[in-house]
Amino acid sequence: MSVKRRKFIRTVSYLVAACVVVAATGYASFRAKAAYEERLESLRFEGLTSLCEYMHEISGGLSLLSVSAGESVAEAAYYVGSRALGAEGCTICFEPARIENINTFIEYVYDFSQSYSENEGKKEKASQLSDYAEEIYYHLSDLSVAVMNGEYRLREYGRIYTVEEKPYFEDFLDYSNGSENELFTSSVSVRHVGRLLSGRQTVTLAQAKNEAERLTGTEAVLWRSENGESEIYSLHHGDASVQISRRGGMLVRLVNPVACDKSVLSQADAEGKAAEFAQLCGYGTLTAFETDMQTFTARVMLAPQVNGVFLLTSTVEADICLSSGRVTYFDGGNYLKNYRTDIYAGDMPDAGFLLPKEANVKKTLLCLADIEGRERLCIYACCNVSGKDVVYYIDYNSYEIIKTELKK
């Protein structure tokens, strides 16, 4: 056999062996990925059924709490709190954006149980929360049955080569009956506030009322407390309400209706008033990021800046009366929950070549934004497209447009 023929045979053998190895590796990779997807499906279904069970137990615990008296109150409140923590653990199986309302309800129930005091108002609220938890239970129960019957899929991106793909179950996971704003307001969780304000001096209820007087002008003696000595003091007077953190005495949320019948202040004036009020409340130096000018009021969204990056996950909102400059609404919940200082980025890249040709860039900056429930470092590009303001969020690392937003 000639030398050339032997070399040819050897080369072909190597190629065949390489193909076999690649095929085997590819098959092993396919099997590993399939096993991983199956495990995810199993975890998602276990999370769904466990959350359903916890909601049933929360409903029962709240119902018991609504009729408890004396020593049994503490036991019932502890049971509700422990069930709420269990339910919160189940929600980590799902995308936060797809279970946002249920998550808010669970946090509210936990805070409610930790600050529960025996009175008729609290008992009535416990009964209402029990009914809402039961509605969530029935909703999740129906969804679980639908998944078992094959009406929804557990695999997020479906299976390849599937002709008729079923809808993904998380698209139907969250629940709302329209009563949320009246039943439980979205506020800062006790544990979230604790992380940010740990180590700060504790303020008393009397001091919280004095702070409410300083911020609104309404005398401290007129404010009534809804939840006593909890981590967040909820104070009310007429249509006005104030939430003050126990640690640090920071304003969490404020609703203070005042008469606004004239438009005297400019947009710059309103933004200055909002930033000044936020700084007065201990939020540091914030920048007006977005302002919605209405007839007699302006809603200003303020954002902190860390190492050149705007934290759009930690914004503060304030409504300014354009007649008097007074703050009629304030919400620092996102700031207290999400503010962080461990954000670093390099230079701002040129976003022009990353955008559609018809987009005329007006403003670009670096930001940390919430994209489908996850914090992402982005290039924020506000552009004019055919006479409309469009915001593009471009991933800082991949340079891909990951979100497009049409501004009002």
C-alpha positions in Angstrom: 0.0 0.0 0.0 1.4 3.4 -1.0 2.3 6.0 1.6 -0.4 8.4 0.2 -3.1 5.8 0.5 -2.1 5.0 4.1 -2.2 8.8 4.9 -5.6 9.1 3.2 -7.0 6.1 5.2 -5.6 7.5 8.5 -7.1 11.0 7.8 -10.5 9.5 7.0 -10.3 7.4 10.2 -9.5 10.5 12.3 -12.4 12.4 10.7 -14.8 9.5 11.4 -13.6 9.3 15.0 -14.0 13.0 15.4 -17.5 12.9 14.0 -18.4 10.1 16.4 -17.0 12.1 19.4 -18.8 15.3 18.3 -22.1 13.3 17.8 -21.7 11.7 21.2 -20.9 15.0 22.9 -23.9 16.6 21.2 -26.2 13.8 22.3 -24.9 14.0 25.8 -25.4 17.8 25.8 -28.9 17.3 24.4 -29.7 14.7 27.1 -28.3 17.0 29.9 -30.3 20.0 28.6 -33.5 17.9 28.4 -32.9 16.6 32.0 -32.4 20.2 33.1 -35.6 21.4 31.4 -37.6 18.5 32.9 -36.3 19.4 36.4 -37.3 23.0 35.9 -40.8 21.8 34.9 -41.0 19.7 38.0 -39.8 22.6 40.2 -42.3 25.0 38.6 -45.2 22.6 39.2 -44.1 21.9 42.7 -43.9 25.7 43.4 -47.4 26.2 41.9 -49.1 23.5 43.9 -47.2 24.4 47.1 -48.1 28.1 46.7 -51.7 27.0 46.2 -51.7 25.1 49.5 -50.1 28.0 51.4 -52.8 30.3 50.1 -55.4 27.9 51.5 -53.6 27.9 54.9 -53.2 31.7 54.8 -56.9 32.1 54.2 -57.8 29.8 57.1 -55.3 31.5 59.4 -56.6 35.0 58.6 -60.2 33.8 59.1 -59.1 32.4 62.5 -57.4 35.7 63.3 -60.5 37.7 62.6 -62.4 35.9 65.4 -59.5 35.4 67.9 -59.3 37.0 71.3 -56.9 37.1 74.2 -54.0 34.8 74.1 -55.1 33.0 70.9 -54.4 36.2 68.9 -50.6 35.9 69.1 -50.8 32.2 68.1 -53.0 32.9 65.1 -50.8 35.9 64.0 -47.7 33.7 64.2 -49.3 31.0 62.1 -50.3 33.5 59.4 -46.8 35.0 59.4 -45.1 31.6 59.0 -47.5 30.6 56.2 -46.8 33.9 54.4 -43.0 33.3 54.6 -43.6 29.8 53.2 -45.6 31.2 50.3 -42.9 33.8 49.6 -40.4 30.9 49.3 -42.5 29.3 46.7 -42.6 32.4 44.5 -38.9 32.2 43.8 -39.8 29.5 41.2 -41.4 32.1 39.0 -40.5 35.3 37.2 -41.2 38.2 39.6 -42.9 40.3 36.9 -45.4 37.4 36.3 -46.5 37.1 40.0 -46.1 40.7 41.1 -49.6 41.2 42.6 -49.5 37.9 44.5 -46.1 38.8 45.8 -47.3 42.2 47.0 -50.3 40.5 48.8 -48.0 38.0 50.5 -45.7 40.8 51.8 -48.7 42.8 53.0 -50.1 39.8 54.8 -46.8 39.1 56.5 -46.5 42.8 57.7 -50.1 42.7 58.8 -49.6 39.6 60.9 -46.5 41.1 62.6 -48.2 44.3 63.6 -51.7 42.8 64.4 -53.5 44.3 67.3 -56.9 43.2 68.5 -59.6 45.7 67.5 -62.7 45.6 65.2 -61.0 47.4 62.3 -58.2 44.9 62.3 -60.6 41.9 62.6 -62.6 43.2 59.6 -59.4 43.6 57.5 -58.3 40.1 58.5 -61.6 38.7 57.2 -61.3 40.7 53.9 -57.7 39.4 53.4 -58.9 35.9 54.1 -61.5 36.1 51.4 -58.8 37.5 48.9 -56.4 34.7 49.8 -59.2 32.2 49.2 -59.8 33.7 45.7 -56.0 33.3 44.9 -56.2 29.7 46.2 -59.1 28.9 43.8 -57.3 30.6 41.0 -54.1 28.7 41.5 -56.0 25.4 42.0 -57.8 25.8 38.7 -54.4 26.6 37.0 -52.8 23.5 38.5 -55.6 21.3 37.2 -55.3 23.0 33.8 -51.5 22.2 33.8 -52.2 18.6 34.7 -54.7 18.3 31.9 -52.2 19.5 29.4 -53.9 22.8 28.7 -50.8 24.8 29.6 -47.1 24.0 29.3 -44.5 24.3 32.1 -41.6 24.7 29.7 -41.0 28.5 29.1 -39.8 28.3 25.5 -41.7 25.2 24.5 -40.4 22.1 22.7 -38.8 22.2 19.3 -40.6 20.7 16.3 -44.0 21.0 18.2 -46.8 21.9 15.8 -49.4 23.1 18.2 -47.7 24.6 21.3 -49.8 25.2 24.4 -49.6 28.6 26.2 -47.1 29.0 29.0 -48.7 28.8 32.4 -46.8 31.7 34.0 -48.6 34.0 31.6 -51.8 33.2 33.6 -50.2 32.9 37.0 -50.8 36.3 38.7 -54.2 37.2 40.1 -56.3 40.4 40.5 -59.9 41.2 41.1 -59.6 45.0 41.0 -59.9 45.5 44.8 -56.2 45.7 45.5 -55.8 49.4 46.0 -58.6 49.4 48.6 -57.6 46.1 50.3 -53.8 46.3 50.4 -51.6 49.1 49.2 -48.3 48.3 47.7 -45.9 49.5 50.4 -42.4 48.7 51.5 -42.0 45.3 53.2 -40.8 45.3 56.8 -37.8 43.2 55.8 -36.8 45.5 52.9 -36.9 48.6 55.1 -34.9 46.7 57.7 -32.0 46.0 55.3 -31.6 49.6 54.2 -32.1 51.3 57.6 -30.4 48.7 59.8 -28.4 50.4 62.5 -30.4 53.7 62.4 -32.0 55.0 65.6 -35.5 53.8 66.3 -38.2 56.5 66.5 -41.3 56.3 68.6 -44.9 56.6 67.5 -45.0 60.1 69.0 -41.9 61.1 67.0 -43.4 59.7 63.8 -46.5 61.8 64.4 -44.3 64.9 64.8 -42.6 64.1 61.5 -46.0 63.8 59.9 -46.8 67.3 61.3 -43.5 68.7 59.9 -44.2 67.3 56.5 -47.9 68.1 56.1 -48.6 70.9 58.6 -51.3 68.9 60.3 -50.9 68.8 64.1 -49.4 65.6 65.5 -52.2 65.0 67.9 -54.7 64.6 65.0 -52.9 61.7 63.4 -54.2 58.3 64.3 -52.1 55.1 64.0 -53.3 52.0 62.2 -50.7 49.5 63.3 -49.0 50.7 66.5 -45.4 49.8 67.1 -44.5 48.1 63.9 -41.6 48.6 61.5 -43.7 51.1 59.5 -46.0 53.5 61.2 -49.2 54.0 59.1 -50.8 57.3 60.1 -54.1 58.7 58.9 -56.1 61.9 59.2 -59.1 62.4 57.0 -58.0 61.8 53.4 -54.4 62.2 54.2 -52.0 59.3 55.1 -48.4 59.1 56.0 -46.1 56.0 56.3 -42.9 56.5 58.5 -40.2 53.9 59.0 -39.6 53.0 62.6 -35.9 52.8 62.0 -34.5 56.1 60.9 -37.9 57.9 60.9 -37.9 58.1 57.0 -40.9 59.0 55.0 -42.0 56.0 53.0 -45.3 57.2 51.5 -47.4 60.3 51.7 -50.9 61.2 50.4 -51.8 64.8 51.2 -54.6 66.2 49.0 -54.6 70.0 48.7 -56.6 72.4 46.5 -54.8 73.0 43.1 -56.8 75.3 40.9 -54.0 77.3 39.1 -50.9 76.6 37.2 -48.2 79.0 38.4 -45.1 76.9 38.6 -43.0 75.8 35.6 -41.7 72.3 35.0 -38.3 73.3 36.4 -39.9 74.8 39.5 -41.9 71.5 40.1 -38.7 69.4 39.6 -36.8 71.6 42.1 -39.6 71.3 44.7 -39.7 67.5 44.3 -35.9 67.2 44.7 -35.9 69.6 47.6 -38.7 67.7 49.4 -36.9 64.3 48.8 -33.7 65.6 50.3 -35.6 67.0 53.2 -36.9 63.5 53.9 -33.4 62.0 53.9 -33.2 60.7 50.3 -30.1 62.6 49.4 -29.4 64.3 46.1 -31.8 63.0 43.4 -32.2 64.0 39.8 -35.5 64.7 38.0 -35.5 61.9 35.4 -39.0 62.2 34.0 -41.8 64.7 34.5 -45.5 64.5 33.5 -47.0 68.0 33.5 -50.7 68.0 34.0 -53.3 70.8 34.2 -52.6 71.8 37.9 -50.1 69.2 39.1 -46.9 67.7 38.0 -45.7 64.1 38.7 -41.9 64.1 39.0 -39.9 60.9 38.9 -36.5 61.3 40.7 -33.6 58.9 40.3 -30.4 58.5 42.3 -27.1 58.3 40.4 -24.3 56.0 41.5 -20.9 56.0 39.8 -22.4 57.6 36.7 -25.4 55.1 36.5 -29.0 56.2 37.0 -30.8 53.7 39.2 -34.2 53.5 37.5 -35.1 50.6 39.9 -34.7 53.0 42.9 -36.9 55.9 41.8 -38.9 58.3 44.0 -42.2 59.8 42.8 -43.7 63.0 43.9 -46.8 65.0 42.8 -46.4 68.8 43.0 -49.3 71.2 43.2 -48.5 73.9 40.5 -50.5 76.4 42.5 -48.6 76.3 45.8 -45.7 74.0 45.2 -46.8 71.6 48.0 -46.2 67.9 47.7 -49.6 66.1 47.4 -48.1 62.6 46.9 -44.8 61.0 47.6 -43.6 57.4 47.3 -40.1 56.2 48.2 -40.9 52.5 48.2 -38.7 51.6 45.2 -35.8 53.5 46.6 -36.0 51.8 50.0 -36.4 48.4 48.5 -33.8 48.5 45.7 -31.2 51.2 46.4 -27.6 50.0 46.1 -24.1 51.4 45.7 -22.3 48.4 44.1 -22.9 49.6 40.5 -19.9 50.2 38.2 -19.7 50.8 34.5 -17.1 51.9 32.0 -17.4 54.7 29.4 -20.7 55.4 27.7 -20.5 53.8 24.2 -21.8 55.5 21.1 -25.4 54.3 20.9 -26.1 55.9 17.5 -25.0 52.8 15.4 -27.1 50.5 17.7 -30.4 52.2 17.0 -32.8 52.1 14.0 -31.9 54.5 11.2 -35.1 56.5 11.7 -34.4 57.2 15.4 -33.0 60.7 16.1 -31.2 60.6 19.5 -32.3 63.2 22.0 -30.7 61.9 25.2 -28.5 58.9 26.2 -27.3 57.8 29.6 -26.3 54.7 31.6 -29.0 53.2 33.8 -29.9 50.2 35.9 -33.4 49.2 34.7 -36.0 46.5 35.5 -36.3 44.4 32.4 -38.9 41.6 32.7 -38.3 41.3 36.5 -34.5 41.5 36.3 -32.1 44.3 37.0 -30.1 45.0 33.8 -27.3 47.6 33.2 -28.5 49.4 30.1 -27.9 52.3 27.7 -31.0 54.5 27.9 -31.6 56.2 24.6 -34.5 58.6 24.3 -35.2 59.3 20.6 -37.6 61.0 18.3 -39.2 58.6 15.8 -41.7 60.1 13.4 -42.6 62.9 15.8 -43.0 60.6 18.8 -40.6 60.0 21.8 -39.4 56.5 22.0 -37.1 55.0 24.6 -34.7 52.2 23.7 -33.0 50.1 26.4 -29.8 48.6 25.1 -28.0 45.9 27.0 -24.7 47.4 28.1 -22.8 44.1 27.5 -24.4 42.6 24.4 -25.4 45.9 22.7 -28.8 44.4 21.9 -32.1 46.4 22.2 -33.9 44.5 25.0 -36.9 46.9 25.5 -38.7 49.6 23.6 -41.0 52.1 25.3 -43.3 54.7 23.7 -43.5 57.7 25.9 -46.8 59.5 26.4 
